[in-house]
């Protein structure tokens, strides 16, 4: 019964995860990084914010050398790792990576600017299920995969 509950919760996480079809990375030249604070279950499998930040930075530098990483940049790469126990020695982890950047909001039926805000323009995630002992390495692989997907989207929007 517990496994069924975990499967249902996992399905809901995937179903309710924010999605973005905009994927507008055009002319993105710099970004800062934000790694969300980890919950206790994520820390218990051997993850830390510092390690996730380092892995994300290395992945971005490897896959997106054109993108300058700067603490002062308005656009930012957001990484969130949410872990829940899924049984004895098992965990389910959702790894979420987003690009948020300033955007202009226009009035309906008009091209006049109303205001500006920060919006998610790219968003991908991975659901991982496994033992507590293997999860840290699975999360590292997921971050590497997500930075590669980000790079592919970036190069599609910036072909030159």
Buried (B, 14 or more C-beta within 10 A) or exposed (E): EEEEEBEEEBEEBEEEEEEBEEBBBEEBEBBBBBBBEBEEBBEBBEBEBEBBBEBBBEBBEEBBEEBEBBEEBEBBBBBBBBBBBBEEEBBBBBBBBBBBBEBEEEEEEEEEEEEEEEBBBBBBBBBBBBBBEEBBEBBBEBBBBBBBBBBEBBBEBBEE
